[in-house]
Amino acid sequence: MRFGIAIDLLQEALFVALQLAVPILLVMLAVGVVVSLFQA
């Protein structure tokens, strides 16, 4: 396993993780706002 291949895999994994994490964070943020509005 060459070093360049490992870096390419890491970059791809980070890209996929970001694509998955951003919508999840947005949903969590929206839920938090809705909950705080209902509690106010």
N, C-alpha and C positions, 0 to 999 in steps of 0.2 A: 504494500500500500504506500504509494508515494505521497509526499506532503501536499502537493498541489491538489490531488484528488480529495484529500481530507478537507482542505479549505473550501473546495467547490461544494462538497456535501454539506459542510457547515453553513455556507452562505445560503444554499437551497433550504436547509432546515430552518434557518432564521427567517427567510422570506415567507415560508409556509406558516411559521409560528406567528409572524406579524399579521398575515392575512387572516388567521383564525382569531388572534387576540383582539384586534381592533373592533370587529363587530361585537364580540363578547363584552368588551369594556363599554361600548356605546349602549348596549342593552342594560348592563348593570347601572350605568349612569342614569338612563331613562327611568329604570325601576326605582332608583333612589330618589329621583325628583318627584315621581308620582307618589311614593310613600310619604315623603316629607309634605307634599301638598295635602294629602288626606289627613295627616296628623295635625296640620296647622289649624 
